[in-house]
Amino acid sequence: MPHLLVRGIPADRLKTVAKPLVAELASICSCGTDNFMLECLLTTSIVDGEIAASYPFIEVGWFERGQETRDRFARAVADHVQALGVPEFEIAFRVYEERSYYVNGEPIVSISQSSPLN
């Protein structure tokens, strides 16, 4: 279920690395590629009162998997983004708590007892 929200990198560029990136991330997280959501956000930045290009920023929403996995995940994302020629970007992780996460209005805690979400 990791969600990658990407801004400042055009979708037509990101899609060229999407498949190998998600395959690598699925391996790191020990889950299927269908568990990932990769979204490119169209944003408008304002700098000094003028419209400017959005700074490349990737936010990862996920259930915590530990420092080692987080480091490997970030490195894999960085490798693929750098392969696009993006010289500078940031990655931040937002951790979801199972008790605060719902699927179709149902708490994930009761769902995950029968079928864990990745």
Buried (B, 14 or more C-beta within 10 A) or exposed (E): BBBBBBBBBEEEBBEEBBEEBBEBBBEBBEBEEEBBEBEBEEEEEEEEEEEEEBEBBBBBBBBEBEEEBBEBBBEBBBEBBEEBEBEEBEBEBEEBEBEEBEEEEEEBEEBBEEEEBB
